[in-house]
Amino acid sequence: MNLEEVESMIKAELPDAQVQVQDLTGGGDHLQATVISSQFEGKTRVKQHQMVYAAVQEPMASEAIHALALKTYTPQEWEAVGQTS
């Protein structure tokens, strides 16, 4: 699974999302994704993560992605932590 495919899958579920995917081990199956989306507004962190996991359900089930660490933010939260788009 390449990083661009993972990014595309997340953006297909969350079209307004800004997505950054990193390979944590170099093997392509332990990833970290930072996702910023206005669709997260008013949702708990758990619900936000469930939304992202839903986007990558198939590669997670087939273990093409063995582990996916998530950092999710609304645009306002992203600004508040001092990040730039």
Summary of the structure (lengths in Angstrom):
residues: 85
radius of gyration: 12.3
end to end distance: 25.2
largest distance: 36.3
contacts: 230
relative contact order: 0.22
helix: 42%
strand: 24%
